[in-house]
Amino acid sequence: MSKGISSKNTRCACGSGKKYRHCCQGKPSMVVSPTSSLLTQAVLQTFQQTQKSETSKKIHESLKRRQLAEKAKKIFRERDEREREFVAQYGHARPPLAIKAFGDKMMVAIGGGLYQQTREGIYTFLDAIHDHALHFFGEPMLEAEERKPLNERHPALQWMAAYVENHNKVIASDNVGLKTSQIGAGAAWYRFAYDLYTIRDNAKLEAELKRRLINADEFQGARHELWVAALSVAAGFTLEFEDESNNSTKHPEFVGTNKFSGIRIAVEAKSRRRKSAYGYMGGKDIQPGEIVDIRQLVVDAFTKKNDLPLYVFVDVNLPSADTETYQRWLDEIDQTMADLAQEGYADPAPANVVFFSNDPSHYLRDEQIGKPQDCLWIKPFEATNPATPHPEINDVASLYMNAWRQRAVPPIDFPNLD
């Protein structure tokens, strides 16, 4: 034991001067010599203060972490709520993703690529899908089409050109009524651009479908197939396109798998060709709208071979119409389906549901739209006794009808999900 410290003369550290064994009676304290007690007390005081400081720091850090965690939870809850609101309004297609980069320019994520804003000024979601659709066609094709007279161009590029011309007139005009109007070409172009974006961002756009969309002669059928595919995405289905090069059997356009229930369905798309619509100059020499005439399309769809519930979408491709004409069309469709049932196509029915739909906007290319007769419409026929039973988990017809309402108008702006 070192000099000055022994079990006999050791004093209590409390400062009383008494020997340790007669004072604190073995209470825990540091044993020191009288010559070092003041220094020791100072060290003890500093040590205790340091301990208090460290404890306070840890408590503060713990509170800060807790506050950050609560803030993060709130941010995620609010973001989830905004995403749910987007899905409720626009269906299960992924919300548009965009950030500001390079100053005020937007970068938009579509599919596996990033697209940068090139024009100046405010950049909306409509601007983004417009630019993406132009990129889809490619600059060489755009330049080649611009050299043609308007009525000889690709149908979609006719819509685009007519819309841009009208838009420029609106910008240059002081006519408030004109500024608030829209023409058929604008609706047709933006619905096409929205469907194209939805498939590129949510499903693999097959090379064969892209080829048919770019080919003016095949555009009408491919355009309808694109619409059905985008509608299926909004209804909650992931898509598996069939091999179009396989001509050994008649197969549907694609198979859809519901993301929530796992049910699988087969989907077939048919579009009625009419003289002068979509640039088609063949067919019967009658005015579009005189008759619906969709019997053969339905029969052809019934021949598709598959072991899954079949959902058929028929584009009737009719112009806008007054209430009397519209009712006449519905009556003809009803009679056609009744006739097919009498001929044995109902017991059992090859398709679970047949949807008849119409978008007249391409007939109104240069005309202002917004009247009741210009609206979209859809009419489903659900089989009572389908060859393949209806899926038990989901009411697929309701999923599609809800998605149809959600897809009527694309978002104008990017959703605020930050």
C-alpha positions in Angstrom: 0.0 0.0 0.0 1.4 3.4 -0.9 2.8 6.0 1.6 0.1 8.1 3.4 -2.7 5.5 2.9 -3.3 2.7 5.4 -6.2 0.9 7.0 -5.4 2.6 10.3 -5.2 6.3 9.5 -7.4 6.5 6.5 -9.9 9.3 6.9 -13.4 9.4 5.5 -13.8 11.2 2.2 -16.8 13.1 3.5 -14.5 15.8 5.0 -15.4 15.2 8.7 -11.8 14.3 9.5 -12.9 11.1 11.2 -11.5 7.8 10.4 -13.4 5.9 7.8 -14.5 3.1 10.0 -15.9 5.5 12.6 -17.7 7.8 10.2 -19.5 6.5 7.1 -19.5 2.9 8.4 -18.5 1.4 5.1 -20.7 3.5 3.0 -19.4 3.4 -0.6 -17.0 6.3 -1.1 -13.5 6.9 -2.5 -10.8 6.3 0.1 -8.2 9.1 -0.1 -5.5 10.6 2.0 -6.1 14.0 3.8 -3.6 15.7 1.4 -5.6 14.8 -1.7 -9.2 15.0 -0.5 -9.9 18.5 -2.1 -8.5 17.5 -5.4 -10.5 14.3 -5.3 -13.7 16.1 -4.6 -13.1 18.4 -7.6 -12.5 15.3 -9.8 -15.6 13.7 -8.4 -17.7 16.8 -9.0 -16.4 17.1 -12.6 -17.1 13.3 -13.1 -20.6 13.7 -11.8 -21.3 16.7 -14.0 -19.9 14.8 -17.1 -22.2 11.9 -16.3 -25.2 14.3 -16.0 -24.2 15.9 -19.3 -23.8 12.6 -21.1 -27.1 11.4 -19.7 -28.8 14.6 -20.8 -27.3 14.3 -24.3 -28.5 10.7 -24.6 -32.0 11.7 -23.5 -32.0 14.5 -26.0 -30.8 12.3 -28.8 -33.5 9.7 -28.0 -36.2 12.3 -28.0 -34.9 13.7 -31.3 -34.9 10.2 -32.9 -38.4 9.7 -31.6 -39.5 13.0 -33.1 -37.9 12.2 -36.5 -39.5 8.7 -36.5 -43.0 10.3 -35.8 -42.4 12.9 -38.5 -41.3 10.1 -41.0 -44.4 8.1 -40.1 -46.6 11.1 -40.7 -45.0 11.8 -44.1 -45.4 8.2 -45.2 -49.1 8.2 -44.0 -49.8 11.4 -45.9 -48.1 10.0 -49.0 -50.0 6.7 -48.8 -53.2 8.7 -48.5 -52.4 10.8 -51.5 -51.6 7.6 -53.5 -54.9 6.1 -52.4 -56.7 9.2 -53.6 -54.9 9.0 -56.9 -55.9 5.3 -57.3 -59.5 6.1 -56.4 -59.5 8.8 -59.1 -57.4 7.3 -61.9 -57.2 3.5 -61.2 -54.3 1.3 -60.4 -51.9 2.7 -62.9 -48.7 3.9 -61.2 -48.8 7.6 -60.4 -46.7 9.8 -62.7 -43.1 10.3 -61.3 -41.3 13.5 -62.0 -38.7 15.7 -60.3 -37.2 19.1 -61.1 -33.6 18.9 -62.4 -31.2 21.2 -64.2 -32.8 24.3 -62.8 -36.6 24.4 -63.4 -36.7 21.6 -66.0 -38.7 18.4 -65.2 -37.4 14.9 -65.5 -40.2 12.4 -66.0 -39.8 8.6 -65.4 -41.7 6.5 -67.9 -41.2 2.8 -68.0 -37.4 2.2 -67.9 -36.4 5.6 -69.2 -36.1 9.2 -68.1 -37.5 12.0 -70.3 -36.3 15.6 -69.9 -38.4 18.7 -70.4 -37.2 20.6 -73.5 -39.7 23.3 -73.9 -39.7 26.4 -71.6 -42.2 27.4 -69.0 -44.7 25.4 -67.0 -44.6 21.6 -67.7 -47.6 19.5 -66.9 -48.4 15.8 -67.0 -50.3 16.5 -70.3 -47.1 18.1 -71.7 -45.1 15.0 -70.7 -47.4 12.4 -72.3 -47.6 14.6 -75.4 -43.8 14.6 -75.7 -43.6 10.9 -74.9 -46.1 10.1 -77.7 -44.0 12.1 -80.1 -40.9 10.3 -79.0 -42.7 7.0 -79.5 -43.1 7.8 -83.2 -39.5 9.1 -83.5 -38.2 12.2 -85.3 -37.6 10.6 -88.7 -41.3 9.5 -89.0 -42.5 12.9 -87.6 -40.5 14.8 -90.2 -41.7 12.5 -93.0 -45.4 12.8 -92.0 -45.1 16.6 -91.8 -44.3 16.7 -95.5 -47.6 15.0 -96.3 -51.0 16.7 -96.6 -52.8 16.6 -93.3 -55.4 14.1 -94.4 -52.8 11.6 -95.7 -50.8 11.5 -92.4 -50.9 8.8 -89.8 -54.3 9.1 -87.9 -52.7 9.9 -84.6 -50.4 12.5 -86.1 -53.5 14.1 -87.8 -55.0 14.4 -84.3 -51.8 15.9 -82.9 -51.4 18.4 -85.8 -55.0 19.6 -85.6 -54.8 19.9 -81.8 -51.5 21.9 -81.9 -53.0 24.3 -84.6 -56.1 24.8 -82.5 -54.1 25.3 -79.3 -51.9 27.9 -80.9 -55.0 29.8 -82.0 -56.4 29.6 -78.5 -53.1 31.1 -77.1 -53.1 33.9 -79.7 -56.8 34.7 -79.3 -58.6 36.9 -76.8 -61.8 35.0 -77.2 -62.6 33.6 -73.8 -65.1 31.1 -75.2 -62.5 29.7 -77.6 -59.9 29.4 -74.8 -62.3 27.2 -72.8 -63.2 24.9 -75.7 -61.6 21.7 -76.9 -61.8 19.9 -80.2 -62.1 16.2 -80.9 -58.5 15.9 -82.1 -57.3 17.0 -78.7 -59.3 14.4 -76.9 -58.3 11.7 -79.3 -54.6 12.6 -79.2 -54.4 12.9 -75.4 -56.4 9.7 -74.7 -54.0 7.9 -77.1 -51.0 9.5 -75.4 -52.3 8.6 -71.9 -52.9 4.9 -72.9 -49.4 4.8 -74.4 -47.9 6.2 -71.3 -49.8 3.8 -69.0 -48.7 0.7 -70.9 -45.1 1.9 -71.2 -45.0 2.6 -67.5 -46.9 -0.4 -66.3 -46.5 -3.3 -68.8 -44.2 -4.4 -71.5 -45.2 -2.8 -74.8 -44.6 -5.7 -77.2 -42.7 -5.0 -80.3 -45.5 -6.3 -82.5 -48.1 -3.9 -80.9 -45.7 -1.0 -81.4 -45.2 -2.0 -85.0 -49.0 -2.1 -85.6 -49.5 1.3 -83.8 -47.0 3.0 -86.1 -48.4 1.4 -89.2 -51.3 3.6 -90.4 -53.2 0.7 -92.0 -53.1 -1.3 -88.8 -53.4 1.5 -86.3 -57.2 1.3 -85.6 -57.1 -2.3 -84.3 -53.9 -1.7 -82.4 -55.2 1.5 -80.9 -58.2 -0.3 -79.5 -56.0 -3.1 -78.1 -53.8 -0.4 -76.5 -56.9 1.1 -74.9 -58.1 -2.3 -73.6 -54.6 -3.0 -72.2 -54.5 0.4 -70.4 -58.0 -0.2 -69.1 -56.9 -3.6 -67.7 -54.0 -2.0 -65.9 -56.3 0.6 -64.3 -58.6 -2.3 -63.2 -55.7 -3.9 -61.4 -54.3 -6.4 -63.8 -50.7 -7.1 -64.9 -50.5 -8.1 -68.5 -48.9 -11.0 -70.5 -49.2 -10.4 -74.2 -49.7 -13.4 -76.4 -47.3 -14.4 -79.1 -48.7 -12.7 -82.3 -46.4 -14.7 -84.5 -48.1 -18.0 -83.4 -50.8 -18.5 -86.0 -51.4 -22.2 -85.2 -54.3 -21.4 -82.9 -56.7 -18.4 -82.4 -55.7 -16.9 -79.0 -56.8 -13.8 -77.2 -54.7 -10.6 -77.1 -53.3 -11.0 -73.7 -53.8 -12.7 -70.3 -54.4 -10.5 -67.2 -53.5 -11.4 -63.7 -55.2 -9.5 -60.9 -52.5 -8.0 -58.6 -54.7 -8.4 -55.5 -56.5 -11.7 -55.9 -54.3 -13.6 -58.4 -57.2 -14.5 -60.6 -56.3 -14.9 -64.3 -58.5 -13.9 -67.3 -58.1 -13.9 -71.1 -58.9 -10.6 -72.9 -59.8 -10.1 -76.5 -60.2 -6.7 -78.4 -62.1 -6.1 -81.6 -62.7 -2.8 -83.4 -65.3 -2.2 -86.2 -63.8 -0.7 -89.3 -65.9 1.9 -91.1 -65.3 3.7 -94.3 -63.6 7.1 -93.9 -62.8 6.5 -90.2 -59.1 6.2 -89.2 -58.2 6.7 -92.8 -59.9 3.4 -93.9 -61.4 3.7 -97.4 -62.7 0.1 -97.8 -65.8 -1.5 -96.4 -69.5 -0.8 -97.1 -70.3 2.4 -98.8 -72.7 3.7 -96.1 -72.5 6.5 -93.6 -71.0 5.6 -90.2 -73.9 5.3 -87.8 -76.5 4.0 -90.1 -76.1 0.5 -88.6 -73.9 -0.9 -85.8 -73.2 -4.2 -87.6 -71.0 -5.9 -85.0 -72.3 -9.5 -85.2 -69.2 -10.9 -87.0 -66.8 -9.3 -84.6 -68.5 -11.0 -81.6 -68.6 -14.3 -83.4 -64.9 -14.0 -84.2 -64.1 -13.2 -80.6 -66.0 -16.3 -79.4 -63.6 -18.5 -81.4 -60.6 -17.6 -79.3 -59.2 -20.7 -77.6 -58.3 -20.6 -73.9 -59.0 -22.2 -70.5 -59.6 -18.9 -68.7 -62.6 -16.7 -68.3 -62.9 -14.6 -71.5 -63.6 -10.9 -71.5 -64.3 -9.3 -74.9 -64.1 -5.6 -75.8 -65.7 -4.5 -79.0 -65.1 -0.9 -80.2 -68.3 -0.1 -82.2 -66.5 2.9 -83.8 -69.5 5.2 -84.2 -69.8 9.0 -84.5 -71.5 11.2 -81.9 -75.3 11.0 -82.0 -78.5 12.4 -80.6 -80.5 10.5 -78.0 -82.8 8.8 -80.5 -79.9 7.5 -82.7 -78.0 6.3 -79.6 -81.0 4.4 -78.4 -81.4 2.8 -81.8 -77.8 1.6 -81.7 -78.3 0.1 -78.2 -81.5 -1.7 -79.4 -79.6 -3.2 -82.4 -76.8 -4.4 -80.1 -79.4 -6.0 -77.8 -81.1 -7.7 -80.7 -77.7 -9.0 -82.0 -76.8 -10.5 -78.7 -80.3 -12.0 -78.4 -80.0 -13.6 -81.8 -76.6 -15.1 -81.0 -78.2 -16.6 -77.8 -80.9 -18.1 -79.9 -78.3 -19.6 -82.1 -76.6 -21.4 -79.2 -74.0 -18.9 -78.1 -75.5 -18.5 -74.6 -75.7 -22.0 -73.3 -72.8 -22.1 -72.6 -71.5 -18.6 -73.6 -68.0 -18.6 -74.9 -67.3 -15.2 -73.2 -68.0 -14.3 -69.6 -68.6 -10.6 -70.5 -68.8 -8.7 -73.8 -68.2 -4.9 -73.5 -69.4 -2.6 -76.3 -67.7 0.8 -76.1 -67.5 4.0 -78.2 -65.3 7.1 -78.3 -66.5 9.5 -81.1 -63.8 12.1 -80.6 -61.8 11.1 -83.8 -64.9 11.8 -85.9 -64.9 15.4 -84.5 -61.3 16.2 -85.3 -61.7 19.9 -86.0 -65.0 20.4 -84.1 -65.5 21.6 -80.6 -66.7 19.0 -78.3 -68.4 18.9 -74.9 -72.0 18.3 -75.9 -73.9 15.3 -74.4 -73.9 13.5 -77.7 -70.1 13.7 -77.9 -69.6 11.6 -74.7 -68.0 8.2 -74.3 -70.2 5.2 -73.6 -69.9 1.5 -72.7 -72.4 -1.3 -72.5 -71.6 -4.7 -70.9 -73.3 -8.0 -71.5 -72.6 -10.6 -68.8 -73.2 -14.2 -69.5 -75.6 -16.2 -67.3 -74.0 -19.5 -68.1 -70.4 -19.0 -69.3 -68.3 -21.9 -70.7 -65.7 -21.0 -68.0 -67.2 -20.1 -64.7 -67.0 -16.5 -63.5 -64.1 -15.9 -61.1 -65.4 -16.2 -57.5 -63.1 -13.7 -55.8 -63.7 -10.6 -57.9 -66.6 -9.1 -59.9 -64.4 -8.5 -63.0 -67.1 -6.6 -64.8 -67.4 -4.1 -62.0 -63.6 -3.7 -62.0 -63.6 -2.8 -65.7 -66.6 -0.5 -65.5 -65.0 1.4 -62.6 -61.7 1.6 -64.6 -63.6 2.9 -67.6 -65.0 5.8 -65.6 -61.5 6.5 -64.1 -59.8 6.6 -67.6 -62.1 9.0 -69.3 -59.9 12.0 -68.6 -56.2 11.9 -67.9 -54.6 13.9 -65.1 -53.6 17.5 -66.0 -50.8 17.9 -63.5 -48.3 15.7 -61.8 -49.8 14.5 -58.5 -48.2 15.9 -55.4 -46.8 12.8 -53.6 -43.9 14.5 -51.8 
